[in-house]
Amino acid sequence: MLSRLIRQFLFIIVHLIVNILVAVQNVYHRFWVKKRKVFSDEVTKSDIMIIMEHAPKMKNRLKHLVFLADTNHHSISDLARVVIWSLISGVPYVSFYDITGELKQNEEKLFWAIEKNKKGIPGCIKWSNKPDLNGYTYGMNANKIIINIFNYMNGRPQIVNCIKQIAKGEVLCKKKSTEYTTQEFGEALIQTYSLIPDPDLILYTGPLCCSYGLMPWQIRLTEFIQLSLDHSVNIDSYLGALFKYNKCDQRFGK
Amino acid sequence: MSWVKENCVSFFQLFCIKVVKSGRIPQHIAFIMDGNRRFAKKNSVKTSVGHHKGFDKLSETLKWCLDLGVPEVTVYAFSIENFKRSDEEVSALMDLARDKFKRLLDEIDLINEWGVRLHIAGRLSLLPDDLRSLVSQAMLATKHNNILQLNIAYAYTGRDEISRAASHIIDGVQNNELTADDIDENLVSQTLDLGEAELLVRTSGEVRLSDFMLWQVSRTVLYFSDVLWPEFTIWNLLAAIIHFQRHAPPLLPEIENSRSKQEFLDKLENKRWKNLQSLVSY
Protein backbone atom coordinates (compact mmCIF):
# COMPACT_ATOMS: atom_id res chain seq x y z
CA MET A 1 0.00 0.00 0.00
CA LEU A 2 2.74 2.40 1.06
CA SER A 3 4.93 1.47 -1.88
CA ARG A 4 1.98 2.09 -4.21
CA LEU A 5 1.54 5.55 -2.75
CA ILE A 6 5.25 6.24 -3.18
CA ARG A 7 5.09 5.07 -6.80
CA GLN A 8 2.12 7.30 -7.51
CA PHE A 9 3.84 10.23 -5.83
CA LEU A 10 6.96 9.68 -7.93
CA PHE A 11 4.81 9.33 -11.04
CA ILE A 12 3.30 12.77 -10.38
CA ILE A 13 6.78 14.19 -9.72
CA VAL A 14 8.14 12.75 -13.01
CA HIS A 15 5.32 14.33 -15.00
CA LEU A 16 5.68 17.60 -13.09
CA ILE A 17 9.39 17.74 -13.94
CA VAL A 18 8.65 17.02 -17.62
CA ASN A 19 5.98 19.76 -17.59
CA ILE A 20 8.43 22.27 -16.09
CA LEU A 21 11.14 21.36 -18.62
CA VAL A 22 8.71 21.75 -21.51
CA ALA A 23 7.45 25.08 -20.15
CA VAL A 24 11.00 26.39 -19.80
CA GLN A 25 11.77 25.25 -23.34
CA ASN A 26 8.65 27.04 -24.65
CA VAL A 27 9.42 30.28 -22.82
CA TYR A 28 13.02 30.19 -24.04
CA HIS A 29 11.90 29.49 -27.58
CA ARG A 30 9.34 32.31 -27.61
CA PHE A 31 11.75 34.77 -26.08
CA TRP A 32 14.48 33.80 -28.53
CA VAL A 33 12.24 33.96 -31.59
CA LYS A 34 10.61 37.25 -30.55
CA LYS A 35 13.96 38.79 -29.76
CA ARG A 36 15.33 37.97 -33.17
CA LYS A 37 12.48 39.16 -35.29
CA VAL A 38 8.81 39.87 -35.28
CA PHE A 39 7.01 37.72 -37.82
CA SER A 40 4.36 39.41 -39.84
CA ASP A 41 0.85 38.14 -40.46
CA GLU A 42 1.38 38.64 -44.17
CA VAL A 43 3.91 37.42 -46.66
CA THR A 44 6.66 40.03 -46.65
CA LYS A 45 9.28 40.93 -49.23
CA SER A 46 11.96 39.38 -47.06
CA ASP A 47 9.96 36.09 -47.02
CA ILE A 48 10.02 36.08 -50.80
CA MET A 49 13.72 36.87 -50.94
CA ILE A 50 14.66 34.18 -48.45
CA ILE A 51 12.62 31.51 -50.27
CA MET A 52 14.00 32.56 -53.67
CA GLU A 53 17.46 32.21 -52.18
CA HIS A 54 17.00 28.79 -50.58
CA ALA A 55 14.40 26.95 -52.70
CA PRO A 56 16.74 26.27 -55.66
CA LYS A 57 19.16 24.52 -53.26
CA MET A 58 16.66 21.77 -52.55
CA LYS A 59 17.24 18.80 -54.78
CA ASN A 60 14.36 16.69 -53.54
CA ARG A 61 11.46 18.43 -55.27
CA LEU A 62 8.34 18.37 -53.18
CA LYS A 63 5.19 17.53 -55.13
CA HIS A 64 2.48 17.48 -52.51
CA LEU A 65 2.59 19.11 -49.11
CA VAL A 66 -0.15 18.53 -46.54
CA PHE A 67 -0.55 20.84 -43.59
CA LEU A 68 -2.42 19.46 -40.58
CA ALA A 69 -4.64 22.46 -39.93
CA ASP A 70 -6.04 22.81 -36.45
CA THR A 71 -8.28 25.89 -36.30
CA ASN A 72 -7.83 26.01 -32.52
CA HIS A 73 -4.19 26.89 -33.05
CA HIS A 74 -3.78 28.19 -36.60
CA SER A 75 -5.23 31.40 -37.96
CA ILE A 76 -6.48 31.69 -41.53
CA SER A 77 -3.53 33.95 -42.31
CA ASP A 78 -1.11 31.24 -41.06
CA LEU A 79 -2.58 28.88 -43.63
CA ALA A 80 -2.62 31.52 -46.38
CA ARG A 81 1.08 32.20 -45.83
CA VAL A 82 1.87 28.48 -46.18
CA VAL A 83 0.15 28.55 -49.59
CA ILE A 84 2.07 31.58 -50.80
CA TRP A 85 5.42 30.30 -49.50
CA SER A 86 4.75 27.00 -51.26
CA LEU A 87 3.81 28.83 -54.46
CA ILE A 88 7.12 30.66 -54.40
CA SER A 89 9.01 27.45 -53.54
CA GLY A 90 7.43 25.70 -56.52
CA VAL A 91 5.37 23.07 -54.67
CA PRO A 92 2.58 22.15 -57.11
CA TYR A 93 0.04 20.75 -54.60
CA VAL A 94 -0.75 22.07 -51.15
CA SER A 95 -3.51 20.52 -49.09
CA PHE A 96 -4.96 21.25 -45.69
CA TYR A 97 -6.23 18.50 -43.48
CA ASP A 98 -9.15 19.92 -41.56
CA ILE A 99 -8.78 18.36 -38.10
CA THR A 100 -11.52 20.28 -36.34
CA GLY A 101 -13.96 20.47 -39.26
CA GLU A 102 -14.05 24.29 -39.09
CA LEU A 103 -11.73 25.02 -41.99
CA LYS A 104 -14.17 23.75 -44.62
CA GLN A 105 -16.73 26.21 -43.24
CA ASN A 106 -14.19 29.01 -43.52
CA GLU A 107 -12.95 28.13 -46.98
CA GLU A 108 -14.01 31.48 -48.37
CA LYS A 109 -12.06 33.36 -45.69
CA LEU A 110 -9.01 31.32 -46.60
CA PHE A 111 -9.56 32.11 -50.27
CA TRP A 112 -9.59 35.86 -49.62
CA ALA A 113 -6.63 35.66 -47.25
CA ILE A 114 -4.62 33.91 -49.96
CA GLU A 115 -5.69 36.47 -52.57
CA LYS A 116 -4.64 39.28 -50.24
CA ASN A 117 -1.22 37.74 -49.67
CA LYS A 118 -0.66 36.88 -53.30
CA LYS A 119 -0.72 40.44 -54.60
CA GLY A 120 2.22 41.02 -56.90
CA ILE A 121 3.57 37.50 -56.63
CA PRO A 122 3.77 35.67 -59.93
CA GLY A 123 1.96 32.37 -60.16
CA CYS A 124 -1.41 30.77 -60.49
CA ILE A 125 -3.52 29.45 -57.63
CA LYS A 126 -6.19 26.89 -58.41
CA TRP A 127 -8.74 25.47 -56.04
CA SER A 128 -9.50 21.87 -56.86
CA ASN A 129 -13.21 22.30 -56.16
CA LYS A 130 -13.66 25.69 -57.85
CA PRO A 131 -13.57 26.81 -61.47
CA ASP A 132 -10.49 28.80 -62.54
CA LEU A 133 -11.12 32.18 -60.99
CA ASN A 134 -7.66 33.54 -61.16
CA GLY A 135 -6.06 31.63 -63.93
CA TYR A 136 -3.94 34.60 -64.87
CA THR A 137 -0.22 34.31 -64.53
CA TYR A 138 2.53 36.82 -64.80
CA GLY A 139 4.87 35.35 -67.36
CA MET A 140 5.08 31.92 -68.89
CA ASN A 141 7.27 30.27 -66.28
CA ALA A 142 5.17 31.20 -63.29
CA ASN A 143 4.51 28.50 -60.71
CA LYS A 144 1.11 26.92 -60.38
CA ILE A 145 -0.36 25.58 -57.19
CA ILE A 146 -3.46 23.48 -56.59
CA ILE A 147 -5.18 23.69 -53.23
CA ASN A 148 -7.27 20.98 -51.60
CA ILE A 149 -8.95 20.76 -48.24
CA PHE A 150 -9.32 17.20 -46.97
CA ASN A 151 -11.05 15.91 -43.91
CA TYR A 152 -11.70 12.61 -42.17
CA MET A 153 -14.32 11.65 -44.78
CA ASN A 154 -11.60 11.43 -47.45
CA GLY A 155 -9.85 8.75 -45.42
CA ARG A 156 -11.35 5.58 -44.00
CA PRO A 157 -14.97 6.39 -45.01
CA GLN A 158 -13.92 6.73 -48.64
CA ILE A 159 -12.19 3.32 -48.56
CA VAL A 160 -15.31 1.83 -46.95
CA ASN A 161 -17.42 3.39 -49.70
CA CYS A 162 -15.19 1.91 -52.37
CA ILE A 163 -15.51 -1.59 -50.82
CA LYS A 164 -19.29 -1.09 -50.70
CA GLN A 165 -19.41 -0.07 -54.36
CA ILE A 166 -17.37 -3.12 -55.39
CA ALA A 167 -19.63 -5.36 -53.29
CA LYS A 168 -22.70 -3.87 -54.99
CA GLY A 169 -21.12 -4.30 -58.41
CA GLU A 170 -21.12 -0.54 -59.08
CA VAL A 171 -17.34 -0.48 -59.41
CA LEU A 172 -15.49 -3.22 -61.23
CA CYS A 173 -12.51 -4.72 -59.43
CA LYS A 174 -11.21 -8.04 -60.70
CA LYS A 175 -8.87 -10.32 -58.84
CA LYS A 176 -6.59 -12.98 -60.25
CA SER A 177 -6.30 -15.04 -57.06
CA THR A 178 -8.51 -15.42 -53.97
CA GLU A 179 -7.43 -12.08 -52.51
CA TYR A 180 -6.98 -8.66 -54.09
CA THR A 181 -3.46 -7.46 -54.57
CA THR A 182 -2.55 -3.89 -53.66
CA GLN A 183 -2.52 -3.00 -57.33
CA GLU A 184 -5.94 -4.51 -58.08
CA PHE A 185 -7.72 -2.88 -55.15
CA GLY A 186 -5.67 0.32 -55.48
CA GLU A 187 -6.82 0.82 -59.07
CA ALA A 188 -10.46 0.72 -58.00
CA LEU A 189 -9.82 2.98 -55.00
CA ILE A 190 -7.91 5.75 -56.76
CA GLN A 191 -10.79 6.15 -59.21
CA THR A 192 -12.74 7.61 -56.30
CA TYR A 193 -10.07 10.26 -55.67
CA SER A 194 -9.16 13.15 -57.92
CA LEU A 195 -5.83 12.64 -59.62
CA ILE A 196 -3.30 14.13 -57.26
CA PRO A 197 0.04 12.72 -56.18
CA ASP A 198 0.34 11.03 -52.76
CA PRO A 199 1.54 13.49 -50.12
CA ASP A 200 5.33 13.64 -49.76
CA LEU A 201 5.30 15.69 -46.61
CA ILE A 202 2.95 16.26 -43.68
CA LEU A 203 3.64 19.38 -41.64
CA TYR A 204 2.26 19.47 -38.12
CA THR A 205 2.65 21.79 -35.19
CA GLY A 206 2.66 21.08 -31.48
CA PRO A 207 4.13 18.20 -29.54
CA LEU A 208 1.75 15.47 -30.74
CA CYS A 209 2.42 13.71 -34.03
CA CYS A 210 -0.70 11.95 -35.23
CA SER A 211 -2.27 11.33 -38.63
CA TYR A 212 -5.81 12.10 -37.34
CA GLY A 213 -7.13 9.73 -39.99
CA LEU A 214 -5.62 11.57 -42.97
CA MET A 215 -6.08 9.41 -46.09
CA PRO A 216 -4.56 6.09 -44.93
CA TRP A 217 -4.02 4.69 -48.43
CA GLN A 218 -2.03 7.72 -49.57
CA ILE A 219 0.31 8.33 -46.63
CA ARG A 220 2.42 5.19 -46.78
CA LEU A 221 5.65 7.01 -47.67
CA THR A 222 4.81 10.47 -46.37
CA GLU A 223 7.31 12.12 -44.07
CA PHE A 224 5.91 13.63 -40.84
CA ILE A 225 7.82 16.79 -40.01
CA GLN A 226 7.16 19.11 -37.07
CA LEU A 227 6.90 22.75 -38.05
CA SER A 228 6.99 24.15 -34.52
CA LEU A 229 6.49 23.01 -30.98
CA ASP A 230 4.30 25.97 -30.01
CA HIS A 231 1.95 25.90 -33.06
CA SER A 232 3.53 29.02 -34.56
CA VAL A 233 3.86 29.21 -38.33
CA ASN A 234 6.74 31.31 -39.57
CA ILE A 235 9.05 31.43 -42.56
CA ASP A 236 12.08 30.15 -40.67
CA SER A 237 10.37 27.01 -39.43
CA TYR A 238 8.75 26.46 -42.86
CA LEU A 239 12.11 26.54 -44.63
CA GLY A 240 13.66 24.47 -41.85
CA ALA A 241 11.01 21.78 -42.41
CA LEU A 242 11.64 21.84 -46.16
CA PHE A 243 15.35 21.38 -45.57
CA LYS A 244 14.65 18.52 -43.19
CA TYR A 245 12.46 16.91 -45.85
CA ASN A 246 15.32 17.25 -48.28
CA LYS A 247 17.56 15.25 -46.02
CA CYS A 248 15.06 12.36 -45.82
CA ASP A 249 16.28 9.35 -47.70
CA GLN A 250 13.55 7.08 -49.08
CA ARG A 251 14.74 3.50 -49.56
CA PHE A 252 11.51 1.95 -50.87
CA GLY A 253 12.13 -1.26 -48.92
CA LYS A 254 15.64 -1.73 -50.30
CA MET B 1 18.78 -15.90 -27.82
CA SER B 2 15.36 -16.80 -26.46
CA TRP B 3 12.15 -14.95 -27.47
CA VAL B 4 11.71 -13.30 -24.11
CA LYS B 5 14.97 -12.27 -22.51
CA GLU B 6 15.11 -13.00 -18.82
CA ASN B 7 17.16 -11.08 -16.28
CA CYS B 8 17.54 -8.02 -18.48
CA VAL B 9 15.89 -5.61 -16.04
CA SER B 10 17.80 -4.28 -13.04
CA PHE B 11 16.10 -3.54 -9.75
CA PHE B 12 16.24 0.20 -10.41
CA GLN B 13 14.81 -0.23 -13.93
CA LEU B 14 11.99 -2.36 -12.55
CA PHE B 15 11.27 0.33 -9.99
CA CYS B 16 11.09 2.97 -12.76
CA ILE B 17 8.82 0.68 -14.78
CA LYS B 18 6.52 0.45 -11.77
CA VAL B 19 6.48 4.24 -11.35
CA VAL B 20 5.56 4.81 -15.02
CA LYS B 21 3.00 2.02 -14.76
CA SER B 22 1.07 4.08 -12.20
CA GLY B 23 -0.28 6.09 -15.14
CA ARG B 24 -2.02 5.11 -18.37
CA ILE B 25 -0.20 2.36 -20.22
CA PRO B 26 -0.77 1.97 -23.97
CA GLN B 27 -2.82 -1.15 -24.59
CA HIS B 28 -1.13 -1.74 -27.92
CA ILE B 29 2.38 -0.59 -28.89
CA ALA B 30 3.71 -0.93 -32.42
CA PHE B 31 7.40 -0.79 -33.27
CA ILE B 32 9.11 -0.11 -36.59
CA MET B 33 12.44 -1.71 -35.75
CA ASP B 34 14.59 0.38 -38.04
CA GLY B 35 18.37 0.77 -38.02
CA ASN B 36 19.80 -2.77 -37.92
CA ARG B 37 21.82 -2.28 -41.10
CA ARG B 38 23.03 1.16 -40.06
CA PHE B 39 24.05 -0.36 -36.72
CA ALA B 40 26.03 -3.06 -38.57
CA LYS B 41 27.72 -0.44 -40.76
CA LYS B 42 28.52 1.77 -37.78
CA ASN B 43 30.14 -1.13 -35.94
CA SER B 44 31.79 -2.60 -39.06
CA VAL B 45 30.05 -5.94 -38.81
CA LYS B 46 28.01 -7.95 -41.34
CA THR B 47 24.42 -6.92 -42.07
CA SER B 48 23.18 -10.27 -40.76
CA VAL B 49 24.84 -9.53 -37.39
CA GLY B 50 22.85 -6.30 -37.28
CA HIS B 51 19.63 -8.25 -37.88
CA HIS B 52 20.54 -10.74 -35.12
CA LYS B 53 21.18 -7.86 -32.73
CA GLY B 54 17.80 -6.48 -33.78
CA PHE B 55 16.09 -9.71 -32.79
CA ASP B 56 17.89 -9.71 -29.43
CA LYS B 57 16.56 -6.23 -28.84
CA LEU B 58 13.06 -7.44 -29.63
CA SER B 59 13.31 -10.12 -26.95
CA GLU B 60 14.44 -7.49 -24.43
CA THR B 61 11.62 -5.19 -25.47
CA LEU B 62 9.11 -8.00 -24.97
CA LYS B 63 10.32 -8.43 -21.41
CA TRP B 64 9.95 -4.69 -20.76
CA CYS B 65 6.45 -4.76 -22.22
CA LEU B 66 5.52 -7.76 -20.07
CA ASP B 67 6.79 -5.90 -16.98
CA LEU B 68 4.91 -2.76 -18.01
CA GLY B 69 1.72 -4.74 -18.48
CA VAL B 70 1.30 -3.90 -22.19
CA PRO B 71 -1.11 -6.55 -23.51
CA GLU B 72 -0.36 -6.21 -27.24
CA VAL B 73 2.83 -5.50 -29.16
CA THR B 74 3.20 -5.34 -32.93
CA VAL B 75 6.52 -5.28 -34.74
CA TYR B 76 7.29 -4.62 -38.38
CA ALA B 77 9.77 -7.37 -39.21
CA PHE B 78 9.64 -7.71 -42.98
CA SER B 79 7.79 -5.71 -45.60
CA ILE B 80 6.65 -7.05 -48.96
CA GLU B 81 8.91 -4.33 -50.39
CA ASN B 82 11.90 -5.91 -48.58
CA PHE B 83 11.78 -8.77 -51.11
CA LYS B 84 13.49 -6.24 -53.41
CA ARG B 85 16.67 -6.42 -51.34
CA SER B 86 19.63 -8.51 -52.49
CA ASP B 87 19.01 -12.28 -52.64
CA GLU B 88 21.71 -12.76 -50.08
CA GLU B 89 20.08 -10.43 -47.56
CA VAL B 90 16.57 -11.80 -48.16
CA SER B 91 17.70 -15.38 -47.69
CA ALA B 92 19.67 -14.40 -44.55
CA LEU B 93 16.51 -12.79 -43.16
CA MET B 94 14.43 -15.87 -44.01
CA ASP B 95 17.06 -18.07 -42.31
CA LEU B 96 16.94 -15.85 -39.25
CA ALA B 97 13.15 -16.23 -39.14
CA ARG B 98 13.40 -20.03 -39.60
CA ASP B 99 15.94 -20.24 -36.82
CA LYS B 100 13.88 -18.10 -34.45
CA PHE B 101 10.58 -19.88 -35.09
CA LYS B 102 12.26 -23.29 -34.63
CA ARG B 103 13.70 -21.94 -31.41
CA LEU B 104 10.26 -20.77 -30.34
CA LEU B 105 8.79 -24.22 -30.96
CA ASP B 106 11.65 -25.79 -29.00
CA GLU B 107 11.01 -23.57 -26.01
CA ILE B 108 7.25 -23.58 -26.31
CA ASP B 109 6.75 -24.47 -22.62
CA LEU B 110 8.59 -21.34 -21.59
CA ILE B 111 6.60 -19.21 -24.06
CA ASN B 112 3.37 -20.65 -22.69
CA GLU B 113 4.57 -19.89 -19.19
CA TRP B 114 5.12 -16.25 -20.19
CA GLY B 115 1.67 -16.30 -21.79
CA VAL B 116 2.84 -14.92 -25.15
CA ARG B 117 0.44 -15.44 -28.05
CA LEU B 118 2.00 -15.13 -31.46
CA HIS B 119 0.28 -13.75 -34.52
CA ILE B 120 1.93 -13.35 -37.90
CA ALA B 121 0.30 -10.61 -39.95
CA GLY B 122 0.93 -10.47 -43.66
CA ARG B 123 0.54 -12.24 -46.97
CA LEU B 124 1.76 -15.67 -45.86
CA SER B 125 1.51 -17.04 -49.40
CA LEU B 126 4.66 -15.04 -50.25
CA LEU B 127 6.75 -17.00 -47.74
CA PRO B 128 8.73 -20.16 -48.55
CA ASP B 129 6.69 -23.30 -47.73
CA ASP B 130 8.82 -24.44 -44.80
CA LEU B 131 8.78 -21.02 -43.13
CA ARG B 132 5.02 -20.77 -43.65
CA SER B 133 4.63 -24.11 -41.93
CA LEU B 134 6.80 -22.97 -39.01
CA VAL B 135 4.89 -19.73 -38.45
CA SER B 136 1.58 -21.60 -38.65
CA GLN B 137 2.79 -24.07 -36.02
CA ALA B 138 3.95 -21.18 -33.83
CA MET B 139 0.55 -19.48 -34.07
CA LEU B 140 -1.36 -22.69 -33.36
CA ALA B 141 0.90 -23.63 -30.44
CA THR B 142 0.41 -20.26 -28.69
CA LYS B 143 -3.25 -19.81 -29.59
CA HIS B 144 -4.53 -20.02 -26.00
CA ASN B 145 -2.03 -17.65 -24.37
CA ASN B 146 -3.45 -14.35 -23.22
CA ILE B 147 -0.92 -12.24 -21.31
CA LEU B 148 0.83 -10.61 -24.24
CA GLN B 149 -0.11 -10.83 -27.88
CA LEU B 150 2.89 -10.40 -30.13
CA ASN B 151 1.98 -9.55 -33.71
CA ILE B 152 4.81 -9.88 -36.19
CA ALA B 153 4.20 -8.12 -39.47
CA TYR B 154 5.98 -10.36 -41.97
CA ALA B 155 5.57 -10.11 -45.75
CA TYR B 156 3.31 -7.25 -44.78
CA THR B 157 2.32 -3.83 -46.05
CA GLY B 158 -0.57 -1.72 -44.83
CA ARG B 159 -2.01 -1.37 -48.34
CA ASP B 160 -1.85 -5.13 -48.84
CA GLU B 161 -3.61 -5.67 -45.54
CA ILE B 162 -6.44 -3.31 -46.55
CA SER B 163 -6.71 -5.01 -49.97
CA ARG B 164 -6.98 -8.47 -48.37
CA ALA B 165 -9.58 -7.25 -45.88
CA ALA B 166 -11.59 -5.79 -48.79
CA SER B 167 -11.48 -9.20 -50.52
CA HIS B 168 -12.82 -10.99 -47.44
CA ILE B 169 -15.64 -8.50 -46.96
CA ILE B 170 -16.65 -8.59 -50.63
CA ASP B 171 -16.58 -12.40 -50.52
CA GLY B 172 -18.81 -12.19 -47.43
CA VAL B 173 -21.35 -10.10 -49.34
CA GLN B 174 -21.21 -12.42 -52.35
CA ASN B 175 -21.77 -15.44 -50.07
CA ASN B 176 -24.74 -13.67 -48.45
CA GLU B 177 -23.07 -13.62 -45.03
CA LEU B 178 -23.24 -9.82 -45.07
CA THR B 179 -25.15 -7.13 -46.91
CA ALA B 180 -23.36 -4.23 -48.57
CA ASP B 181 -24.94 -1.92 -45.98
CA ASP B 182 -23.24 -3.85 -43.17
CA ILE B 183 -19.89 -2.60 -44.45
CA ASP B 184 -18.56 0.17 -42.23
CA GLU B 185 -15.28 1.36 -40.73
CA ASN B 186 -15.68 -0.85 -37.71
CA LEU B 187 -16.15 -3.97 -39.81
CA VAL B 188 -13.09 -3.19 -41.94
CA SER B 189 -11.04 -2.56 -38.78
CA GLN B 190 -12.00 -5.96 -37.40
CA THR B 191 -11.33 -7.77 -40.68
CA LEU B 192 -7.73 -6.51 -40.81
CA ASP B 193 -4.83 -8.58 -39.46
CA LEU B 194 -3.84 -5.96 -36.88
CA GLY B 195 -5.79 -3.95 -34.34
CA GLU B 196 -5.37 -0.24 -33.68
CA ALA B 197 -2.18 0.74 -31.89
CA GLU B 198 -2.20 3.44 -29.23
CA LEU B 199 1.51 4.20 -29.54
CA LEU B 200 3.79 3.68 -32.52
CA VAL B 201 7.54 3.91 -32.02
CA ARG B 202 9.89 4.19 -34.96
CA THR B 203 13.62 4.15 -34.34
CA SER B 204 16.62 5.42 -36.30
CA GLY B 205 15.35 8.93 -36.99
CA GLU B 206 13.10 8.15 -39.96
CA VAL B 207 9.77 9.97 -39.78
CA ARG B 208 7.44 7.97 -42.03
CA LEU B 209 5.19 4.95 -41.70
CA SER B 210 6.72 2.99 -44.61
CA ASP B 211 3.41 1.29 -45.37
CA PHE B 212 2.90 0.03 -41.81
CA MET B 213 -0.50 -0.01 -40.10
CA LEU B 214 -1.86 2.71 -42.38
CA TRP B 215 -5.48 2.10 -41.45
CA GLN B 216 -4.82 1.65 -37.74
CA VAL B 217 -2.91 4.82 -36.86
CA SER B 218 -5.65 7.44 -37.11
CA ARG B 219 -5.63 8.01 -33.33
CA THR B 220 -2.16 6.68 -32.60
CA VAL B 221 0.56 8.73 -30.91
CA LEU B 222 3.48 8.54 -33.36
CA TYR B 223 6.84 8.67 -31.61
CA PHE B 224 10.00 8.97 -33.65
CA SER B 225 13.27 8.25 -31.90
CA ASP B 226 16.75 8.94 -33.31
CA VAL B 227 18.34 5.88 -31.72
CA LEU B 228 19.08 2.82 -33.90
CA TRP B 229 16.93 -0.22 -33.05
CA PRO B 230 19.76 -2.41 -31.66
CA GLU B 231 20.68 0.50 -29.37
CA PHE B 232 17.13 1.06 -28.13
CA THR B 233 17.00 0.98 -24.32
CA ILE B 234 14.40 0.76 -21.57
CA TRP B 235 14.87 4.53 -21.08
CA ASN B 236 13.89 5.21 -24.69
CA LEU B 237 10.78 3.09 -24.18
CA LEU B 238 9.87 4.82 -20.92
CA ALA B 239 10.37 8.22 -22.58
CA ALA B 240 7.98 7.14 -25.35
CA ILE B 241 5.41 6.04 -22.77
CA ILE B 242 5.71 9.30 -20.79
CA HIS B 243 5.19 11.18 -24.09
CA PHE B 244 2.13 9.00 -24.70
CA GLN B 245 0.80 9.73 -21.20
CA ARG B 246 1.10 13.46 -21.86
CA HIS B 247 -0.56 13.54 -25.26
CA ALA B 248 -2.69 10.44 -25.87
CA PRO B 249 -6.24 11.06 -27.07
CA PRO B 250 -8.99 9.67 -24.83
CA LEU B 251 -10.20 6.13 -25.39
CA LEU B 252 -13.24 5.64 -27.59
CA PRO B 253 -16.08 3.42 -26.40
CA GLU B 254 -16.23 0.04 -28.08
CA ILE B 255 -18.96 -0.47 -30.64
CA GLU B 256 -20.89 -3.70 -30.42
CA ASN B 257 -21.30 -5.71 -33.62
CA SER B 258 -24.65 -6.67 -35.04
CA ARG B 259 -25.37 -10.41 -35.16
CA SER B 260 -24.70 -10.81 -38.86
CA LYS B 261 -21.37 -8.96 -38.60
CA GLN B 262 -20.30 -11.01 -35.61
CA GLU B 263 -21.20 -14.25 -37.38
CA PHE B 264 -19.21 -13.16 -40.42
CA LEU B 265 -16.18 -12.28 -38.28
CA ASP B 266 -16.40 -15.57 -36.37
CA LYS B 267 -16.56 -17.52 -39.64
CA LEU B 268 -13.57 -15.60 -40.98
CA GLU B 269 -11.61 -16.35 -37.83
CA ASN B 270 -12.44 -20.06 -38.08
CA LYS B 271 -11.42 -20.07 -41.72
CA ARG B 272 -8.08 -18.50 -40.80
CA TRP B 273 -7.34 -21.15 -38.18
CA LYS B 274 -8.32 -23.97 -40.55
CA ASN B 275 -6.09 -22.48 -43.20
CA LEU B 276 -3.19 -22.37 -40.73
CA GLN B 277 -3.77 -26.00 -39.83
CA SER B 278 -3.60 -26.94 -43.49
CA LEU B 279 -0.32 -25.02 -43.85
CA VAL B 280 1.41 -26.90 -41.04
CA SER B 281 2.19 -29.93 -43.22
CA TYR B 282 3.45 -28.69 -46.52
Chai-1 contact restraints between the chains, C-beta under 6 A:
chainA,res_idxA,chainB,res_idxB,connection_type,confidence,min_distance_angstrom,max_distance_angstrom,comment,restraint_id
A,R7,B,K18,contact,1.0,0.0,6.0,A-B,restraint_1
A,R7,B,V19,contact,1.0,0.0,6.0,A-B,restraint_2
A,R7,B,S22,contact,1.0,0.0,6.0,A-B,restraint_3
A,Q8,B,S22,contact,1.0,0.0,6.0,A-B,restraint_4
A,L10,B,V19,contact,1.0,0.0,6.0,A-B,restraint_5
A,F11,B,V19,contact,1.0,0.0,6.0,A-B,restraint_6
A,F11,B,S22,contact,1.0,0.0,6.0,A-B,restraint_7
A,F11,B,G23,contact,1.0,0.0,6.0,A-B,restraint_8
A,R156,B,E185,contact,1.0,0.0,6.0,A-B,restraint_9
A,V160,B,E185,contact,1.0,0.0,6.0,A-B,restraint_10
A,V160,B,V188,contact,1.0,0.0,6.0,A-B,restraint_11
A,I163,B,A166,contact,1.0,0.0,6.0,A-B,restraint_12
A,I163,B,I169,contact,1.0,0.0,6.0,A-B,restraint_13
A,I163,B,I183,contact,1.0,0.0,6.0,A-B,restraint_14
A,K164,B,A180,contact,1.0,0.0,6.0,A-B,restraint_15
A,K164,B,I183,contact,1.0,0.0,6.0,A-B,restraint_16
A,I166,B,I170,contact,1.0,0.0,6.0,A-B,restraint_17
A,A167,B,I170,contact,1.0,0.0,6.0,A-B,restraint_18
A,A167,B,V173,contact,1.0,0.0,6.0,A-B,restraint_19
A,A167,B,A180,contact,1.0,0.0,6.0,A-B,restraint_20
A,K168,B,A180,contact,1.0,0.0,6.0,A-B,restraint_21
A,E179,B,R164,contact,1.0,0.0,6.0,A-B,restraint_22
A,E179,B,S167,contact,1.0,0.0,6.0,A-B,restraint_23
A,Y180,B,S163,contact,1.0,0.0,6.0,A-B,restraint_24
A,Y180,B,A166,contact,1.0,0.0,6.0,A-B,restraint_25
A,Y180,B,S167,contact,1.0,0.0,6.0,A-B,restraint_26
A,T182,B,R159,contact,1.0,0.0,6.0,A-B,restraint_27
A,T182,B,D160,contact,1.0,0.0,6.0,A-B,restraint_28
A,T182,B,S163,contact,1.0,0.0,6.0,A-B,restraint_29
A,F185,B,S163,contact,1.0,0.0,6.0,A-B,restraint_30
A,F185,B,A166,contact,1.0,0.0,6.0,A-B,restraint_31
A,L208,B,H247,contact,1.0,0.0,6.0,A-B,restraint_32
A,C209,B,L222,contact,1.0,0.0,6.0,A-B,restraint_33
A,S211,B,V217,contact,1.0,0.0,6.0,A-B,restraint_34
A,S211,B,S218,contact,1.0,0.0,6.0,A-B,restraint_35
A,G213,B,S218,contact,1.0,0.0,6.0,A-B,restraint_36
A,P216,B,L214,contact,1.0,0.0,6.0,A-B,restraint_37
A,P216,B,W215,contact,1.0,0.0,6.0,A-B,restraint_38
A,R220,B,D211,contact,1.0,0.0,6.0,A-B,restraint_39
A,R220,B,L214,contact,1.0,0.0,6.0,A-B,restraint_40
A,L221,B,R208,contact,1.0,0.0,6.0,A-B,restraint_41
A,E223,B,V207,contact,1.0,0.0,6.0,A-B,restraint_42
A,E223,B,R208,contact,1.0,0.0,6.0,A-B,restraint_43
A,F224,B,V207,contact,1.0,0.0,6.0,A-B,restraint_44
A,G253,B,S79,contact,1.0,0.0,6.0,A-B,restraint_45
A,G253,B,E81,contact,1.0,0.0,6.0,A-B,restraint_46
A,G253,B,N82,contact,1.0,0.0,6.0,A-B,restraint_47
A,G253,B,K84,contact,1.0,0.0,6.0,A-B,restraint_48
A,K254,B,K84,contact,1.0,0.0,6.0,A-B,restraint_49
A,K254,B,R85,contact,1.0,0.0,6.0,A-B,restraint_50
